[in-house]
Amino acid sequence: MSLFDASKKVIIIGDRDGIPGPAIEECVKTTEAEVVFSSTECFV
């Protein structure tokens, strides 16, 4: 059993100066989880 199995829905909030949302989304796409929201924010 995987942490991100088919029954999981994922919300991704990336950081502009860290790891951006699209990069995390590409990693999650290799699992069966569904990405329902992905964004890159600037936390100041």
Secondary structure by P-SEA (a helix, b strand, c coil): cccccccbbbbbbbbcccccaaaaaaaaaacccccccccccccc
